[in-house]
Amino acid sequence: MKKSLIALAALAATGAFAQSSVTLYGAMDAGYQAIDYKGNKVNGINGNGSTTSSFNVAGLYDLGGGLKADFRVENDWNTVGNNANTGAKKASDGTLANGASWGNGEIRTGLAGGFGKVQFGAINNNSLIANLTGQPFGTAVGSAHGSVVRSNSAGNAVRNDNSFQYNSPVFNGFSASYLQSNAQNKANSANFSSSLGAYLQNGAKEFSVAYNGNGLDARFTNLKEDKSPSNAGASTKNSTLNTLGANYAFGDAKVFLWNQTNKSEDGTLNTSGTTVSATYTMGATVLMAQAGSVKNNVTNMSSKLTSLGADYNLSKTVALYGRYESIKDEGGVIAAAATIDGTGTTRSRTALGLRVMY
């Protein structure tokens, strides 16, 4: 549930209220999880079984004449471990472990009016939005996000730093969007710097078209990644990620379609995948399922995905949930958890937990 704080600001001194608001909102998700990393099995208490736990701040300023300015600061955090948030526990080499930090999610500010909307920051790309449109599991257990479902070619990011995005007005349900983040390839070190140009960063150009109306929600994205930075990692070839996500609601049911191709210019990466999903609501209970596969066109082998889920809503903002995901990775498309994976081909995740939205 979103809680708004009305900002009085300097105009309060004149007896007038500023047309602005600040909203605090987010989610907390935690419970029991059992994971089989291709033969290496672990279990325990973990977070983000059904959604990403976060604490977010958003602001909206009505400037009059249809012109509005806004901002968003997203803060993802770990709900079950202090060390994961503070970085207090040191790694074996004595360095400080990574911890959650302020503004580690989407951060952006923008200006909107009759022309559409322009915004700047570290902006969630529309490939992520297309993935969320094309299946009901979000980025949590059941979605296979980051492994067979990807929001960038490597599956390790959903946004680029130093981004610009333009969103068009909506015309009869249709809209378009363009995002760009310039590659940074002049530095001689991969270490981060706050000075533009003094660090290495992949570039991105993304075009998206969407339609929402008459029960149909659909989005197609074309993301081209410029991997020219010399220290950007093992994958240094430019790539193209095309994603289609769609869903159609009728009565208590909703059906979903997801399709994605992922190719590098040198042909070493070439996958294509499709899944179909459905949800059905019965009072306080929501059932969901997904099935499909991603083919590795280099090896001509496929990885198959099966997902099941259920929510029992205790209120509009609180739910008990169950999730199950199985990936038979015969196509070898999973890049995540490589240091944990065993010698098998199947990775599975099961999650039972509590989700609280606020």
C-alpha positions in Angstrom: 0.0 0.0 0.0 1.4 3.3 -1.0 1.6 6.1 1.6 1.9 9.7 0.4 3.4 12.6 2.2 2.1 16.0 1.0 5.1 18.4 0.6 4.3 21.9 1.8 7.7 23.3 0.8 8.4 27.1 0.6 4.9 27.9 -0.8 3.4 27.0 2.6 4.7 30.3 3.9 2.4 32.1 1.6 -0.6 30.1 2.6 -0.6 28.1 -0.7 0.0 24.3 -1.0 2.7 23.2 -3.5 1.3 20.7 -6.0 3.7 18.0 -5.1 3.8 14.6 -3.3 6.3 12.0 -2.2 5.3 8.4 -2.0 7.0 5.6 0.0 6.2 2.0 -1.2 7.7 -1.4 -1.8 7.5 -5.0 -0.7 8.9 -7.6 1.7 9.1 -11.2 0.6 10.6 -14.1 2.6 10.1 -17.8 3.3 11.5 -21.3 2.8 13.3 -22.2 -0.4 14.8 -25.5 -1.8 17.1 -25.2 -4.8 18.8 -27.9 -6.9 21.7 -26.4 -8.7 22.1 -29.2 -11.3 22.7 -31.8 -8.6 24.0 -29.5 -5.7 21.0 -29.2 -3.4 20.5 -26.5 -0.8 17.6 -25.3 1.3 16.8 -22.7 4.0 15.2 -19.3 4.5 15.5 -16.9 1.6 13.8 -13.9 0.1 12.3 -12.9 -3.2 10.3 -16.1 -3.8 7.5 -14.2 -5.5 8.6 -10.6 -5.9 11.7 -8.4 -5.3 11.8 -7.0 -1.8 12.4 -3.2 -2.0 11.9 0.1 -0.3 11.2 2.9 -2.9 10.7 6.6 -2.9 8.8 8.4 -5.7 8.0 12.1 -6.2 5.5 13.9 -8.4 5.4 17.6 -9.1 2.5 19.2 -11.0 3.9 22.3 -12.8 0.6 23.3 -14.3 -0.5 23.4 -18.0 -0.3 19.6 -18.2 3.4 19.6 -17.4 4.7 17.3 -14.6 8.1 16.4 -13.2 8.8 13.2 -11.2 11.5 11.0 -9.8 12.0 7.5 -8.5 14.6 5.9 -6.3 14.4 2.1 -6.0 16.3 0.3 -3.2 16.4 -3.5 -3.4 17.3 -5.2 -0.2 17.7 -8.6 1.4 15.0 -9.6 3.8 16.7 -12.5 5.6 20.3 -11.5 6.2 22.1 -8.6 7.9 25.4 -9.2 6.1 23.8 -9.1 2.7 22.6 -5.5 3.4 25.6 -4.2 5.3 28.5 -5.9 3.7 29.8 -6.5 7.2 31.1 -10.0 6.6 34.5 -10.1 4.8 35.4 -12.4 2.0 38.2 -14.9 2.4 40.7 -12.5 0.9 39.9 -9.9 3.5 37.9 -7.6 1.3 34.5 -6.3 2.3 31.6 -8.4 1.0 29.1 -6.7 -1.3 26.0 -5.3 0.5 22.7 -3.7 -0.5 22.9 0.1 -0.8 20.8 3.1 -1.4 19.7 3.6 -5.0 20.8 0.1 -6.1 17.7 -0.3 -8.3 16.1 1.9 -10.8 16.9 5.6 -10.3 15.4 8.3 -12.7 13.9 11.7 -13.0 11.8 13.0 -15.9 9.5 15.6 -17.4 6.1 14.7 -18.9 3.5 16.6 -20.9 1.6 16.5 -24.1 4.8 15.6 -26.0 5.2 12.4 -24.0 7.9 11.9 -21.4 11.7 12.2 -21.2 13.7 10.8 -18.4 17.3 10.4 -17.3 19.1 8.0 -14.9 19.6 4.2 -14.5 16.2 3.3 -16.1 14.6 -0.1 -16.3 14.7 -1.2 -20.0 11.5 -2.2 -21.9 12.9 -5.7 -22.4 12.3 -6.2 -18.7 8.7 -4.8 -19.1 8.1 -7.1 -22.1 9.3 -10.1 -20.0 6.9 -9.1 -17.2 4.1 -8.7 -19.8 4.7 -12.1 -21.3 4.5 -14.3 -18.2 2.9 -14.0 -14.6 5.9 -14.9 -12.4 7.7 -11.5 -12.5 11.4 -11.9 -12.0 11.0 -14.4 -9.1 10.8 -18.2 -8.8 8.9 -19.5 -11.8 10.1 -16.8 -14.2 13.5 -18.2 -15.0 14.6 -14.6 -15.3 18.3 -14.1 -15.8 18.7 -17.7 -17.1 16.5 -18.7 -19.9 14.5 -15.4 -19.8 16.7 -12.3 -20.2 16.4 -8.6 -20.1 19.9 -8.1 -21.6 22.0 -10.5 -23.7 24.0 -11.8 -20.8 21.0 -12.1 -18.5 22.8 -10.2 -15.7 21.1 -6.7 -15.9 17.8 -5.0 -16.5 19.1 -1.4 -16.9 22.1 0.6 -18.0 23.7 3.5 -16.1 23.6 7.0 -17.7 20.5 6.3 -19.7 18.1 8.6 -21.6 14.6 7.5 -22.5 11.7 9.0 -24.5 8.2 7.6 -24.1 5.6 8.8 -26.7 2.0 9.8 -25.8 -0.6 7.0 -26.2 -2.6 7.0 -29.4 -5.6 4.7 -29.5 -3.8 2.3 -27.1 -0.5 2.4 -29.1 2.8 3.9 -27.7 6.5 3.8 -28.5 9.7 4.2 -26.5 13.4 4.7 -27.2 16.2 4.3 -24.7 19.9 5.0 -25.2 23.0 4.6 -23.0 26.3 5.4 -24.7 29.2 3.0 -24.4 32.2 4.2 -22.4 35.4 2.7 -23.9 38.1 5.4 -23.4 39.3 4.4 -19.9 42.1 1.8 -19.3 40.5 0.4 -16.2 37.3 -1.5 -15.5 37.1 0.1 -12.0 34.1 2.4 -11.4 34.5 6.1 -11.4 31.9 8.9 -11.0 33.6 10.8 -13.8 32.0 10.3 -17.2 34.4 8.5 -19.5 36.8 7.4 -16.7 35.3 3.9 -16.6 34.2 1.2 -19.0 30.5 0.5 -19.8 28.6 -1.4 -22.4 26.2 0.7 -24.5 22.6 0.1 -25.4 20.0 1.3 -27.9 16.5 0.0 -27.4 13.3 0.6 -29.4 9.9 -0.5 -28.1 6.3 -0.5 -29.3 3.3 -1.4 -27.1 -0.5 -1.8 -27.2 -2.9 -1.8 -24.3 -6.6 -2.0 -24.8 -9.7 -4.3 -25.1 -8.2 -6.8 -22.7 -4.9 -7.2 -24.6 -1.5 -6.0 -23.3 1.4 -6.5 -25.7 5.0 -5.1 -26.1 7.8 -5.8 -28.5 11.4 -4.6 -27.9 14.6 -4.5 -29.9 17.7 -4.1 -27.7 21.1 -3.6 -29.4 24.1 -3.8 -27.1 27.4 -2.2 -27.9 30.1 -4.3 -26.1 33.1 -2.3 -27.4 34.7 -1.6 -23.9 37.9 -3.6 -23.8 37.5 -4.8 -20.2 33.7 -5.4 -20.3 34.1 -9.2 -19.7 34.3 -12.4 -21.7 31.6 -11.4 -24.1 32.9 -8.5 -26.3 30.7 -9.0 -29.4 27.8 -6.8 -30.1 24.4 -8.4 -29.7 20.7 -8.0 -30.4 17.9 -9.1 -28.1 14.3 -9.2 -29.5 11.5 -9.8 -27.0 7.7 -10.1 -27.4 5.4 -10.3 -24.4 1.6 -10.3 -24.5 -1.3 -11.3 -22.3 -5.1 -11.3 -22.8 -7.6 -11.2 -19.9 -11.1 -12.8 -20.1 -13.2 -13.2 -17.0 -11.2 -14.8 -14.2 -8.5 -16.1 -16.6 -5.6 -14.6 -18.3 -3.3 -16.2 -21.0 0.3 -15.1 -21.7 2.8 -15.5 -24.6 6.5 -14.8 -24.4 9.0 -15.1 -27.3 12.6 -14.0 -27.4 15.7 -14.3 -29.7 19.2 -13.5 -28.5 22.1 -13.3 -31.0 25.7 -12.0 -31.0 27.2 -10.6 -34.2 29.9 -13.4 -34.3 27.3 -16.2 -34.0 28.7 -17.6 -30.8 25.4 -16.7 -29.1 22.2 -17.6 -30.8 19.0 -18.7 -28.9 15.3 -18.6 -29.5 12.6 -19.3 -27.0 8.8 -19.4 -26.5 6.6 -20.0 -23.4 2.9 -19.9 -22.8 1.3 -19.2 -19.4 -2.0 -18.8 -17.7 -3.5 -17.6 -14.5 -6.9 -18.3 -13.0 -8.5 -16.5 -10.0 -10.9 -18.2 -7.7 -11.8 -15.8 -4.9 -8.7 -15.2 -2.8 -6.7 -17.9 -4.7 -4.7 -17.2 -7.9 -3.3 -20.2 -9.7 -0.5 -19.8 -12.4 1.4 -22.1 -14.7 4.1 -21.7 -17.5 5.7 -24.1 -20.0 8.0 -23.6 -22.9 11.6 -23.9 -24.1 14.6 -22.0 -25.3 16.7 -23.5 -28.2 20.4 -23.1 -28.4 20.7 -22.7 -32.2 24.5 -23.2 -32.0 24.3 -26.7 -30.6 20.7 -27.4 -31.8 19.7 -28.4 -28.3 16.8 -27.1 -26.2 16.3 -26.2 -22.5 12.8 -26.8 -21.2 11.0 -24.7 -18.6 8.1 -25.7 -16.4 6.7 -23.4 -13.7 3.8 -23.6 -11.2 2.5 -21.1 -8.7 -0.3 -20.2 -6.3 -1.1 -17.1 -4.2 -3.6 -17.0 -1.3 -4.5 -13.4 -0.7 -5.0 -12.6 3.0 -5.8 -9.0 2.0 -5.2 -6.7 -0.9 -1.5 -6.3 0.2 -0.6 -9.5 2.0 -0.4 -13.0 0.5 0.9 -16.5 1.2 2.5 -18.0 -1.9 4.0 -21.1 -3.4 6.3 -21.3 -6.5 8.0 -24.1 -8.4 10.4 -23.8 -11.3 12.2 -26.6 -13.3 14.7 -26.0 -16.1 16.0 -29.0 -18.0 19.0 -27.3 -19.4 20.1 -29.7 -22.1 20.7 -26.6 -24.3 23.1 -25.2 -21.8 21.5 -21.7 -21.8 21.8 -21.0 -18.1 24.7 -18.7 -17.3 23.8 -17.9 -13.7 25.1 -19.9 -10.7 27.9 -21.4 -12.7 30.2 -21.7 -9.6 27.4 -23.6 -7.7 26.1 -25.9 -10.4 26.8 -29.6 -10.3 27.3 -31.9 -13.2 23.6 -32.6 -13.9 21.4 -30.8 -16.4 18.3 -29.9 -14.4 18.0 -26.9 -12.1 14.9 -26.5 -9.9 13.6 -24.0 -7.3 10.8 -24.3 -4.8 9.6 -21.4 -2.7 7.0 -21.1 0.1 6.6 -17.8 1.7 4.8 -14.6 2.7 4.6 -11.4 0.6 3.7 -8.0 2.1 3.2 -5.0 -0.1 3.1 -1.5 1.3 
